[in-house]
Amino acid sequence: MPFSDIPTERLLRFRELLGLSDLSENPLARWAEVLGATPDDFADRIQGFVKEAPQLRIIQDNLPDPAKLRRNWAEWFAGLFRQGLGEELLTRLWRSGQAHVAYNVDHRLISMAYALARAYLHERVAASLPAADAPGALRSIDALIDFSLLVETDAYVTFATRCELDVIQGIAHQVRNPIAVIGGQARRLLRLRGQDADVAEAAQIVLEEAGRLDALARSVTRYMDVTDREPVTEATMLTPILHTVLARIAALPDRPKAVLNVAVAPEADRLAVAPADLDALLTALLDNAVRYAAPGDPRVTVRCQPSEGRPGFAKLTIDNTGQTLSAEELTRIFSPFHSTDPMATGMGLAMAKAITRKYSGGIAMGLLSGGTRCVVTLPQAPAATA
């Protein structure tokens, strides 16, 4: 799998949070001759620690090129003093995290290396710098090592997750062809032997299961797409997408004709969520609410207003009449593949949870008297200026 693009905006935000954005040059450059002259000694320190720890030694001994990892540590250490804080450093750290996944390097080894780098440099500061310079040097060391570990870990997790998603998505794509063949053969049996009750019953069961598996494969693909997309905090109007989704669900032949009540406060109508993600989120939540609304009294109420507990966020509430879930079911309702309907895929609410988390929001399901309530918090977009 090719390496992914660098999410520069997110990484620059990390740099800002660590107080490194306003620096015009590397804060350790002034002490390079004293602190940075021994990259090989630093690499030897890590190598010695690895050799003394059996679990880590096994990991390193099984790498394609154990010596390369040592060289990388030495190069990273030297780069702490000579590299700037711009895109060159971001690129190096990001590629490093992805390479660790590609070479199957255990991330515990990487975290240990950064911890040893911190301890090693603290020792060098104590032994080599005047007391007046030590506090500033230590703050710079901690900030740069924290930043390095943060970017490398972000790259490692992002790339590892993407690799796993690609495998899952590939499986979902590959199984759809056999599913289509199975469904086609079931239809052929119905056409040729439909007069035989036993054959017709068996073929119908196979056809229904093939349809369910095809829907599941499609749901997994949509879930992967949603998870893989970076959050885009553009201003999106809630009301138009909300009504589009409700009309789409109402047109489905197997959904109850629910009575819909919608109330969106004007100040909560602009959300900082990409339109595609907002559409997928509303589709999953509203389809679930309509699907499980009480057959004799199918009512769904949708409200959106500014959140009282989270400034800058909107609170979307979806209530529906219908079955009351047990406490145990509530704990598992957002898990992938969990559904009380044997013919459902169980991916809708899992996808809704993934979307809300992606935008730093929240989602919860609770019980009402004779129904359920889903509460979602999503970031609001700034008000439009004239």
Secondary structure by P-SEA (a helix, b strand, c coil): ccccccaaaaaaaaaaaaccccccccccccccccccccaaaaaaaaaaaaaacaaaaaaaaacccaaaaaaaaaaaaaacccccccaaaaaaaaaaaaaaaaacccaaaaaaaaaaaaaaaaaaaaccccccaaaaaaaaaaaaaaaaaaaaaaaaaaaaaaaaaaaaaaaaaaaaaaaaaaaaaaaaaaaaccccaaaaaaaaaaaaaaaaaaaaaaaaaaaaaaaacccccccccaaaaaaaaaaaaaacccccccbbbbbbbcccccccccaaaaaaaaaaaaaaaaaacccccbbbbbbbccccccccbbbbbbbbbcccccaaaaaccccccccccccccccaaaaaaaaaaaacccccccccccbbbbbbbbbbcccccc
